[in-house]
């Protein structure tokens, strides 16, 4: 065991120290011709578009329902953020909050138009989640003037003309409407060159947040069309039932390719994905927003039998070591957060790689549907703790990155 623990001295840390040392040497040089890296325009531009951290303050709170609010966030100039980073419609921010003595990070889609960043505004819409630590904290504590730290805009749930068809058929469920509100605004403003046909699934029309706003955009912009699909009531001008292949075919272009963008709860994905399979659409034209955190890995057919209830996990982060317990049905990331370890996270869905960590020894189960690792990561023993579940006692080396 001592030999295994010794292996946890990170090559990554050695490299980070080497880079930091070289930068320090360059800045300390006596040569008057040495320029700081960020004095060059391309580097200044990159820092503005992709800041490591944005400090934000709540400018306005808009209540949609008892369990859902929108927060207008502005740059917190008192902490050094003077302007907001531009984003593409469909991207998200990872927001950090301090709850008691623990720090949590959660991703939220940006609901505002990209152009709103020019006037210093992001809009995040938060819906209460049962037992959701962060959503409950935000809804109960964020008021005008509240402060937070967030990532740069992230994610690839965006329109890409080199990949996507000229028409996007959006399928939204519940709070999954937020990136489509942003896309509709971007199309109306001329920041995206595509058409949007939005199938918005809700229980009732009263539950369809932003429906009136998007309908107004559609009335003013012929490139946007909204179809409300209600599962629990019938309303004039709305479809009744669920979003099926038949409904998609009814509204999608008949003689031209189209892209399908899906954003909503996991239950919607499971249902609609089966419907989409019958349409014969090329895989590149089907896009999913982040699946959300993965729960209950034992539901999968390839999950091993005879798994113990809990395992011991050794965590090395920022040259410190911790020993924690991780239940078999809990991701390594959630177990670290529960233990008070400030572990890195962004998408929490296995895709972004921000929590990319080395598995020193032991075994983990990674559901195939959310395994976003590169082949090299698998070959060299790297995992994404947000979608990795313990199958034995293990040790991991976690990078210390954050906001």
C-alpha distance (Angstrom), angle and dihedral (degrees) to the residues before:
residue distance angle dihedral
X1 . . .
X2 3.81 . .
X3 3.80 89.0 .
X4 3.79 91.3 51.2
X5 3.79 92.8 50.3
X6 3.80 90.1 48.8
X7 3.80 88.8 58.9
X8 3.79 88.2 63.8
X9 3.81 91.8 80.7
X10 3.76 97.7 112.6
X11 3.74 125.8 -122.9
X12 3.80 84.3 -162.8
X13 3.80 91.2 60.3
X14 3.79 90.6 49.9
X15 3.82 89.6 53.7
X16 3.81 92.8 47.0
X17 3.80 90.1 51.0
X18 3.81 90.4 49.5
X19 3.80 92.7 52.0
X20 3.82 92.4 45.5
X21 3.79 90.3 49.5
X22 3.78 93.1 51.5
X23 3.80 92.9 48.8
X24 3.78 89.9 49.5
X25 3.80 90.9 51.0
X26 3.80 91.8 50.3
X27 3.80 92.7 50.6
X28 3.79 92.2 46.7
X29 3.82 93.2 51.2
X30 3.79 117.1 122.1
X31 3.79 92.7 -141.4
X32 3.80 106.1 113.1
X33 3.80 90.4 -151.5
X34 3.81 93.9 65.7
X35 3.81 109.7 109.5
X36 3.76 128.2 -161.0
X37 3.80 112.5 -107.5
X38 3.81 91.3 -119.3
X39 3.78 93.4 55.7
X40 3.80 87.9 79.2
X41 3.81 114.6 90.1
X42 3.85 96.8 -129.7
X43 3.81 90.2 53.2
X44 3.81 92.4 46.8
X45 3.80 89.3 50.2
X46 3.80 91.9 48.1
X47 3.82 90.5 50.3
X48 3.82 90.9 50.9
X49 3.82 93.6 49.3
X50 3.80 96.7 38.9
X51 3.82 109.1 28.0
X52 3.77 116.6 176.6
X53 3.80 89.6 -131.2
X54 3.79 137.7 6.6
X55 3.79 120.2 -156.6
X56 3.78 110.1 -147.6
X57 3.78 139.1 -177.7
X58 3.80 129.9 -157.2
X59 3.81 109.1 -106.1
X60 3.81 99.4 174.5
X61 3.82 139.7 1.7
X62 3.82 121.8 -147.2
X63 3.82 118.4 -168.8
X64 3.81 115.2 -148.4
X65 3.81 98.1 169.8
X66 3.81 136.6 -18.3
X67 3.82 88.9 -85.8
X68 3.82 100.6 37.4
X69 3.80 134.5 59.1
X70 3.79 137.8 164.9
X71 3.79 120.4 -135.2
X72 3.79 122.0 -155.9
X73 3.80 106.1 -149.5
X74 3.81 124.6 -161.3
X75 3.81 131.8 -173.5
X76 3.80 113.5 -82.4
X77 3.79 99.7 -133.4
X78 3.80 91.7 -178.9
X79 3.81 87.3 69.4
X80 3.80 97.8 42.3
X81 3.82 104.7 -91.7
X82 3.80 105.5 123.1
X83 3.80 100.2 165.2
X84 3.79 137.5 18.4
X85 3.79 123.4 -112.5
X86 3.81 115.1 -110.0
X87 3.79 116.1 -114.1
X88 3.79 140.0 -169.0
X89 3.80 118.6 -115.8
X90 3.80 107.9 -92.0
X91 3.80 97.7 35.8
X92 3.80 125.5 119.5
X93 3.80 141.3 -146.8
X94 3.78 124.0 -131.1
X95 3.80 106.0 -137.0
X96 3.81 123.7 -159.9
X97 3.79 124.4 -148.9
X98 3.77 133.3 178.8
X99 3.80 112.3 -133.1
X100 3.79 110.0 -176.7
X101 3.79 107.2 -51.0
X102 3.81 94.1 -22.9
X103 3.78 130.7 86.3
X104 3.80 121.3 -145.4
X105 3.80 133.9 -173.7
X106 3.80 124.9 -158.6
X107 3.83 133.3 175.1
X108 3.81 120.9 -123.8
X109 3.81 126.0 -178.1
X110 3.79 115.4 -118.4
X111 3.80 109.1 -115.7
X112 3.80 98.4 -172.6
X113 3.79 129.6 88.5
X114 3.81 115.2 -91.0
X115 3.81 88.1 -122.6
X116 3.81 89.7 62.8
X117 3.80 88.8 74.1
X118 3.81 87.7 70.4
X119 3.80 88.5 64.3
X120 3.80 91.1 43.9
X121 3.82 102.7 -101.6
X122 3.79 138.1 126.5
X123 3.80 120.2 177.7
X124 3.80 119.9 -149.5
X125 3.79 121.7 -178.3
X126 3.80 116.0 -155.3
X127 3.80 125.9 -166.0
X128 3.79 121.6 -164.5
X129 3.79 113.4 -107.1
X130 3.79 120.6 -158.5
X131 3.83 107.0 -102.4
X132 3.81 88.2 -2.6
X133 3.80 105.7 152.3
X134 3.80 97.2 -163.4
X135 3.82 101.5 36.0
X136 3.79 90.6 48.9
X137 3.80 92.0 47.4
X138 3.81 93.0 49.7
X139 3.80 94.5 47.4
X140 3.80 92.3 46.5
X141 3.81 99.9 41.3
X142 3.78 113.2 23.0
X143 3.80 111.5 100.0
X144 3.80 132.3 153.2
X145 3.79 107.5 -56.2
X146 3.81 96.5 27.0
X147 3.80 113.2 140.3
X148 3.78 131.4 -141.9
X149 3.80 142.6 162.7
X150 3.78 121.7 -124.9
X151 3.76 141.9 177.7
X152 3.76 127.1 -109.4
X153 3.82 113.3 -88.5
X154 3.81 108.6 -69.8
X155 3.78 140.7 -178.6
X156 3.80 139.6 67.1
X157 3.81 101.2 -119.4
X158 3.78 87.1 118.0
X159 3.78 138.4 118.6
X160 3.79 111.8 -96.1
X161 3.83 115.5 -175.7
X162 3.82 92.5 -157.9
X163 3.81 89.8 58.9
X164 3.79 109.3 21.6
X165 3.79 132.2 68.1
X166 3.80 119.6 -110.0
X167 3.81 90.1 -105.6
X168 3.78 122.0 58.7
X169 3.79 117.9 -160.0
X170 3.80 103.1 -157.4
X171 3.79 120.8 -157.2
X172 3.79 112.7 -164.2
X173 3.77 131.5 177.6
X174 3.80 126.2 -170.3
X175 3.81 112.7 -44.5
X176 3.81 87.9 -0.4
X177 3.79 85.5 91.5
X178 3.83 92.6 83.2
X179 3.83 100.1 86.0
X180 3.82 89.7 45.0
X181 3.80 91.1 54.3
X182 3.79 86.3 55.4
X183 3.82 92.6 47.3
X184 3.81 92.7 48.2
X185 3.81 89.8 51.9
X186 3.81 91.4 47.1
X187 3.82 91.6 51.8
X188 3.82 91.6 48.3
X189 3.84 90.5 49.1
X190 3.80 92.6 48.2
X191 3.79 94.2 -114.8
X192 3.84 92.3 119.4
X193 3.81 123.8 42.4
X194 3.79 103.1 -148.5
X195 3.80 141.3 85.0
X196 3.80 124.2 -109.1
X197 3.80 126.8 -149.8
X198 3.80 104.5 -175.9
X199 3.81 122.1 -160.0
X200 3.81 103.8 -168.0
X201 3.80 116.0 -167.4
X202 3.81 118.3 -155.9
X203 3.80 136.5 152.0
X204 3.80 92.6 -121.3
X205 3.79 134.7 -2.1
X206 3.81 89.1 -107.3
X207 3.81 88.1 61.3
X208 3.82 92.5 54.4
X209 3.81 100.2 100.9
X210 3.84 113.4 -160.1
X211 3.83 91.0 12.6
X212 3.81 92.5 122.9
X213 3.82 92.1 46.5
X214 3.79 93.9 49.2
X215 3.81 90.8 44.4
X216 3.81 88.3 55.1
X217 3.80 90.3 50.4
X218 3.82 89.8 49.2
X219 3.82 90.5 50.9
X220 3.81 90.0 54.3
X221 3.81 98.2 37.5
X222 3.83 120.8 49.3
X223 3.81 90.5 -160.5
X224 3.84 90.7 69.1
X225 3.81 124.8 68.2
X226 3.84 126.7 177.3
X227 3.81 125.7 -157.4
X228 3.81 116.4 -177.7
X229 3.81 112.6 -150.4
X230 3.82 111.9 -162.9
X231 3.79 121.2 -165.4
X232 3.83 99.5 -172.3
X233 3.78 106.0 34.5
X234 3.78 142.3 33.0
X235 3.80 119.0 -125.8
X236 3.76 131.8 173.1
X237 3.79 110.5 -100.5
X238 3.82 92.9 18.9
X239 3.79 132.2 98.4
X240 3.80 117.8 -121.4
X241 3.79 125.5 -138.7
X242 3.80 129.4 18.0
X243 3.79 134.6 -32.2
X244 3.81 103.0 -92.2
X245 3.78 135.1 170.0
X246 3.80 88.3 -101.0
X247 3.81 91.2 55.5
X248 3.80 92.5 47.0
X249 3.82 90.5 51.8
X250 3.80 90.1 49.0
X251 3.81 93.8 60.5
X252 3.83 103.8 24.8
X253 3.81 120.9 93.8
X254 3.80 109.8 -80.8
X255 3.80 101.2 -150.5
X256 3.79 103.6 23.8
X257 3.81 135.9 64.2
X258 3.79 119.7 -99.2
X259 3.79 137.1 -172.8
X260 3.79 122.4 -126.1
X261 3.81 116.6 -142.6
X262 3.83 116.3 -171.6
X263 3.79 127.7 -167.2
X264 3.79 125.0 163.1
X265 3.80 144.9 80.9
X266 3.79 121.5 -27.6
X267 3.81 91.6 -109.0
X268 3.80 89.1 59.6
X269 3.80 91.4 50.7
X270 3.79 92.1 51.7
X271 3.81 91.8 50.7
X272 3.79 100.0 40.2
X273 3.81 95.4 42.9
X274 3.80 89.6 61.0
X275 3.80 89.3 50.1
X276 3.80 91.9 49.4
X277 3.81 91.4 53.3
X278 3.81 88.7 67.6
X279 3.81 92.4 55.9
X280 3.80 96.0 66.3
X281 3.81 93.8 -135.5
X282 3.81 117.7 167.0
X283 3.78 111.2 -101.3
X284 3.81 94.1 -121.5
X285 3.81 89.5 62.1
X286 3.83 93.8 59.4
X287 3.79 115.1 82.5
X288 3.82 128.5 -179.3
X289 3.76 128.1 -163.2
X290 3.80 113.9 -134.2
X291 3.79 110.8 -53.6
X292 3.79 93.0 -135.1
X293 3.77 127.1 -126.0
X294 3.79 115.3 -27.4
X295 3.79 117.9 -122.0
X296 3.81 135.7 179.9
X297 3.83 101.3 21.6
X298 3.82 90.0 -179.2
X299 3.81 88.9 75.7
X300 3.81 89.6 75.3
X301 3.80 120.4 94.8
X302 3.82 92.6 -132.6
X303 3.82 94.9 52.6
X304 3.83 108.1 119.9
X305 3.79 122.4 -109.4
X306 3.82 124.7 -123.8
X307 3.79 95.5 35.2
X308 3.79 114.6 165.9
X309 3.80 121.1 -121.0
X310 3.82 95.0 -113.4
X311 3.80 141.8 2.5
X312 3.80 138.2 -155.0
X313 3.79 114.8 -111.1
X314 3.79 125.7 -165.2
X315 3.79 111.7 -153.4
X316 3.77 125.3 -166.4
X317 3.80 114.9 -169.1
X318 3.81 130.3 154.9
X319 3.82 90.0 -2.6
X320 3.81 90.9 -58.3
X321 3.78 126.5 112.6
X322 3.78 128.8 -145.0
X323 3.78 133.3 -179.5
X324 3.81 114.0 -150.0
X325 3.78 139.1 163.8
X326 3.80 119.8 -115.1
X327 3.82 121.4 -168.2
X328 3.79 112.0 -132.6
X329 3.82 91.9 -117.9
X330 3.82 93.5 51.5
X331 3.80 125.9 83.6
X332 3.79 117.5 -117.3
X333 3.81 89.2 -117.7
X334 3.80 94.1 56.5
X335 3.80 90.7 46.2
X336 3.80 90.7 53.2
X337 3.80 91.6 49.0
X338 3.81 91.0 48.6
X339 3.80 88.3 53.3
X340 3.81 91.5 52.7
X341 3.81 95.8 -106.9
X342 3.81 111.7 146.4
X343 3.80 95.4 -134.7
X344 3.82 121.6 175.5
X345 3.80 118.7 -103.9
X346 3.78 138.3 158.9
X347 3.81 118.6 154.3
X348 3.84 96.1 16.5
X349 3.81 86.4 -155.9
X350 3.79 104.5 92.4
X351 3.79 96.9 -102.1
X352 3.79 114.5 89.9
X353 3.82 98.7 54.1
X354 3.81 95.0 -141.1
X355 3.82 91.2 128.7
X356 3.84 91.5 44.9
X357 3.84 104.8 153.2
X358 3.78 138.6 172.1
X359 3.80 119.3 -110.9
X360 3.78 102.5 -140.9
X361 3.78 96.1 -175.0
X362 3.78 138.7 -22.3
X363 3.79 133.6 52.4
X364 3.78 134.8 -78.4
X365 3.78 135.6 -174.0
X366 3.81 116.5 -130.0
X367 3.84 116.1 -173.6
X368 3.79 108.2 -124.5
X369 3.81 93.3 -134.2
X370 3.82 92.1 63.1
X371 3.80 100.7 31.5
X372 3.80 101.0 122.4
X373 3.80 96.6 166.4
X374 3.77 123.6 127.0
X375 3.81 117.8 -116.8
X376 3.80 89.3 -109.0
X377 3.81 90.2 56.2
X378 3.79 90.2 56.1
X379 3.80 92.2 46.1
X380 3.80 93.6 50.5
X381 3.79 98.3 40.3
X382 3.80 104.1 -103.7
X383 3.81 123.5 147.8
X384 3.78 141.2 -179.1
X385 3.83 104.7 -122.1
X386 3.82 91.7 -156.1
X387 3.83 90.2 71.9
X388 3.81 100.6 24.4
X389 3.81 120.6 104.2
X390 3.83 123.4 -167.5
X391 3.79 121.3 -108.9
X392 3.80 94.9 172.0
X393 3.78 141.4 2.8
X394 3.79 105.0 -63.3
X395 3.79 147.9 169.1
X396 3.79 128.2 -135.1
X397 3.78 135.6 -171.6
X398 3.82 110.3 -141.4
X399 3.82 124.1 -165.9
X400 3.78 115.4 -124.6
X401 3.79 103.5 -127.1
X402 3.76 128.4 135.8
X403 3.79 148.0 125.7
